[in-house]
Amino acid sequence: MKTALLTINAGSSSLKFALFSLEHQALVRKYRGLVANIGGRGGFSVRDEQGAKVLDSAEVAADHEHALSLTLAWCREVLSGAAPLAVGHRVVHGGDRYFAPLRVDGSLIDDLRATVGRADAPVLVDQEGGRVARLRPPHWPARPAPRRIGRLAEHDRRAGLEAAWLHARLIAADLAELGISVACAPVLDLALPGRTRAIGDRALAADPQLVAALGQAMIEGLLEGGVLPVIKHLPGHGRARRDSHLFLPSVAAQPEDMARTDWVPFRACRHAAPFAMTAHVLYPALDRAHPATLSPTIIEDVIRGEIGFAGALLSDDLSMGALSGSLGTRAAAARAAGCDVALHCNGDFAEMAEVLDAAGPLAGASARRAEEALARRRAPAPFDPAAGAAQLADLLAAVAPALEV
């Protein structure tokens, strides 16, 4: 496993940090705390393990938030292997008890379900393929980024649809073997120019109709494999230019424009998908005060109304930087806005307890929607993963991998 080692110097203060997970929010919190300590004044620099400069204040006009975004982008490149091996990271061997990759097997999932006393308790994971994959080599196979499938479909629609189904079916095979029952995929946000890299190659394509067709193929592939899909991020993250893991993006598009574009894939997949996930994005034309996750107006009028999604609605991760306030406040607000389930994903136990207390019980219409969604899980149909992987590789050979930002 790769580790991005940083030293951030700001004024007379210094922060050394080892980043080994892109979802590790501690770097964001500590970085902002360091900036707050110097009041946003003075020069700063970010250097790698060998002391080589990653960036400094002159390169970003002393904009600390921009520096944070660039720093995280650099870490992401290191951790994905895109950055040169000689700069700013080391390979950590399996014997390191702090950074060794965790081997998950079915017994861990069984123990979790036994703990909550429910054999069918849903277990969710982000497993899209590409850089968003919680199950990774060497223990699990790497699956391609969704954008590569979209690029194939732009060239050959029939091949792209076949690849989309195979991709999802292979992911389902990986998850079902472990007993994981829900995949937070596919991403139906549009691959629009200027989109944040947080979406990047997770998006399939820019054409709403093509995304709709590919999304339906992926949904069916997951369901065929005994795994429930989650379409995301409603009502559309493809126009956002800021990373909602760090900041609150604002999308200025008018409802009529989004209805013709962003909402099309979600509307097309609204009946096929048992679950959907909200976007931590502000849409001032829909609600000036609240991002979609916390907006009763957007959830009721757009997600339930215009898009017509009637299944179980999940919030995106409440610990992301787009939202403000305590974790309990965020959880209560998401539930009050209309999210059936409030997700908290960073593993901080104290935060988990706070969210659990604030979210309240799953009851009423939310409980009904959740039970209906879970009831749509099928027994996996016969499938040969090795043959499927070979077939997918043959299809994707027509489209070379590409770095999309």
N, C-alpha and C positions, 0 to 999 in steps of 0.2 A: 504494500500500500504506500502510495506517495504522500509526502507531507510537505506543505508549504511553510517554510520557517521565515518569519518576518521580524524586523526590528523597526518600530515606528518612533521617530524622534520628533517631539514637538516642544519648542522652547527648551526648557531645562528638564523636561520629563521624557521618559523613555518607556516603551512597552515592547516586550519580547513576547512573541506568540507563535505557537505551532498550530497551523490549521490543517486538519486532516479530514474534514467533512464540509461540503459546501453548505450544508444546512446548519452549521455550527454558529448559532446566533451570538455566542459569547464575544467573538471578534467584533461584531457590530456594536454591541453594548460597550465593550471596553474601549474601542476606538472613539466612540462618541463621548464617553466619560473623560478620556484623555483630552479631547478637544475642548470639552466644557471646562476642564481645569485651567486651561490657558485662555479661556474666553474667546476662542476662535482667532486669537492674535498670534503673530509671530510665524516664523518659517517652520516647516516640517519636512521630513523626508521619510521614505519607506525604503528599507534595504533588505537584501536577502541574506541567507546564512553566511555567505562569503563576504558580506559587506558591500556587494555591488548594488548600485542604486536601482530601484524599481521606478520610483518617481519622486519628485519634490514639489514644493509649493509653487515654484516659478512656472512649472509646466501646467498647472491647473489654476493659475491666478489666485492662489491661496483659498480655493474653494474646497473646504474640508469634505463636504458631502460628495463632491465629484471625485475627490481623492479616494474616499472610501469605496465608491463604485468601481474605480479603476483598479484599486488594490484587490478587491474581490474578483474582478475579471482576471487579473494576473494569477491569483491563486487558483482560479477555476482552470486556467490553461495548464498550470503546473500539475494539478491533480488529474486532469484528463490526459496528460502526457503530451499535450501540444507544445509546451514550452521546452527549451533545450534542457537536456539532463544536467548540464553543468551549472545551471543557474537556479539557486534558491530552493532546492528540495533535496531530500535524500530518500532512498528506498528503505522502508522500515521492515525488518525481517519478522517472520511470524512469531519469534520468541519474545518480542517486545510486548509485555503484558498490557501496555497502555494503548498501543496502536494496532495490534494484530487484528485482522479482519475476523469478525464473529461468524462462526459456522452455525447457521440455523438449520435445524432438521425438524422432522415431523413431531418428534417427542417434545420439543419446546412448545410447539403450537398446541399439542395435546395437553400439556401441563397448564398452559394459559387457560384453555377452555375448562379444564377441571377446576381451576382456581375460582372461576366465576360460576361454576355449576351449570354450564349450558353447553352441550355437545355441539350445537350449531352456532355458537357465538361467532359473529363475523370477525374476520381478521383482514385488515386492509393493508395494502402496500402500494407505494408509488413505483410502478414498473412499466414505463412507457417504451423502453428501448433507448439506445443512444446514451446520453449523459445522465438522464433521469432513470436510474435503475438502482434499487436498493439491494438487489441480488446481483452480484458481479463476479467476473472471473477472480480467482481461479476456481471457485466452488460452483459457479453457474456460468452458462454460456453468455457471451455478449450478443445482444440483439441490436439491429441497426436503428439509427435515428429515424423518426417518422418522416422527416422532410425528404429523406432519400426515397422513401416509398412514394411520396407525392411527386417527386421529380420523375420517377418512372411512369407514374400515371399521366403526367403531362405529356410524356412522349408516346405512351401506349396505355390507353385507359384500361383495357381488358387485363393486361399484365399487372398494372398497378392495383387493380381491385383484387386480383388473385394474391398478390404479394401482401396486401393489407390483411386479408383473411389469414394467410399463413403466419404472418408476423404475430397477430393476436393469438392464434391457436398455439403457437410455440410458447408464447409468454404464459398462456393458460396452463400448458403442460408443466412448465417450470414451477408455477405456483401451486397447482393442484397436487403435485407430488408432496408438497410440504403441508398441505391442508389449508393454505391461504385461500380465502374464498372471494375476496374483492380486490380488483385491480383499479387503481385510480388512473384510468385511461379509457378512451383516447382523448387527446387534446383536440378540440374542434375550433380553437382560435385560428384566425386567418393569418397566413404568412405574409403580412403586409410590409412594404418597404418602411424602414425606420423603426420597426418594432424592437422592443427591448430584447437583449440577448437572453433574458430570463425565459422568453418564449423561443426565440431563435429557431433552431432546427427541431424543436418539439412540435412545431406547427407543420401540418401536412402540405398545404398549398394556399395560394391566394384566391383561387376561384371558389366561391361559396358552394356551388353545385358539386364540384369535384370533392371538396372536403366532406360534404354531406354523404356522398356515395362511399368514399373511403371510410368515413366514420361508421357507416352502417355495416360495412364489411368487417371492420375491426370488432364492433359490438357482437356480431354474430360469431366471429372466431373465438372470442372470449367465452361467450355463452356455450358454444359447442364443447369447449374445454372444461366446463363446470365452474367457471369463474364469472362473477358479476362485474360488469363494467361501470365506470363512473365517467360521464362526459363532463368536460370542463373547458374553460372557466366562464360560466354564464354571468352576464349576457355578452361576453366577448372581451378577450384580453389582447387581441391582435393589433389594436391601434395604440396601445400603451407604449410609451417611449422610456419609462422608468421601471426599474426592477421592484416589484411589489414585495420582494423579500426584504428590501431595505427602505423603500420610500412608498408614499401613496401616489400612484400615478393618477393623472387626470386626463380624461378623453373628452375632447370638445365636440365630437360628432353629434349631429342632430338625430333624433329618433327615426325619422323617415330614411335617413342614410343607413343607419345600422340595421333597420328592418330589411333593407334590400341586400345587405351584405353579411354583416357579423351574425345576425340572428338566424340566417338561412340554415346552416348546418345543425344548429340546436333544434330548430323547428322540425327539420326532416328526421331527426333521431329521437324526438321527444317520446315516442311510444316504445321504441326499441330499447331504450336505456332505462334500467330500473333506478339508477342513482344519477345525480348531477351535483356539480360543485360550483359554488359562487366565486366571483372574482373580487379581490381586494382592490377595486378600481373605482375612482370617483367619476361619475358621468353627470356633469352639472346640468345638462339639458333634461335629465331625468330626476335628479335629486341633488341640489346644490350642497347639502350638508353631510350626506352619508355615502360611503362607498357601498357597492352593491350588497356585500355581505351583511351590512348593518342597516339596510334601507328597506323598510316595509313597503314603500312605494315601488321600488324596483322589483322586489320579490313578488309582490301581489300583481302589479300592473303589467310588468314585462315578462318575468320568468314564468309565472303562473298564467298570465293573461296573454300577451302578444305571442310569446314563444309557445305557450301551451303545455309546459312540462308539468305533469301531475304526479311524478314519482317522488322518491325520498330525496330531499335537498340537504347537502352537506355544506358546511362552511369550508373555505380553504383554511390552512393552518393559522390558528389565532395568534400564534407567537411571532408571526411575520412582522417586519418593520413597518408595513403600510398602515397598521392599526395602532392606535394610541390608547392610553388608559391601562388599568390593571388587567390581568388575564381574566379575572372574574367579571369585571365590567364588560370586557369584550364578549365573553361567553354569553352573559345574560342578554346583551344587546343583539347578538346574532340570533339567539333563540326568539327573542321578542319580535325581531324583524321578520321571522318566518322560516329560518333555517331549522330543519327537523333535527339535525345533529350538529353539534359544535365540535370541530376537530382541533386537537392540540397534539403537536407532533414532535416536539424537541426533546422529550424524555426527562425534562426537569420535574422531579417528583413533587416539589412544593407547588409548582405551577399546575401540575396535573390535579392535585387535590383542590386547588382554588377553582379551577375550571369545573371540576365535578360538582362542587358545592353550588356554583352559580348557575350551571346549565339546567338544573332541575331534572325531574324524571321524564322519561320518554313516555308520553301519554297522549290520549285523544287522537286527533287526526295525524299527528306526527308518528305515533306508534302504529297506526293502521298503515300509513304509507311505508314505514320501515318494514313491517311484517310482509306486506305485499311485495316489496322489492326483494327481500330475502327468499321469498317463496318461489321466485323465478329462477333460482339456481337449478341447473340440470345435472344429471349424471354425465360425466365426460363421455363423448362418443369415441369410438375406436380411432386411434391416430398413431402414426409412426413418427416420432419427433426427428429421428435422424434423416428419414426420407424427406420430411417437411423442411428441415433446415437446408438440405441439399437443393431442394426445389426452389426455396427462397433465394439462396445464393445464386443460382442460375438466372433467376429473373432479375436480380439486382446487379448482375454483372454488366448489364447494359448501361448502368448509371454509376459513375465513379463517386466515391464519397467526396463530400465538399464541406468546408468549414463555413457555416452560416452564422452570422452574428445579427 
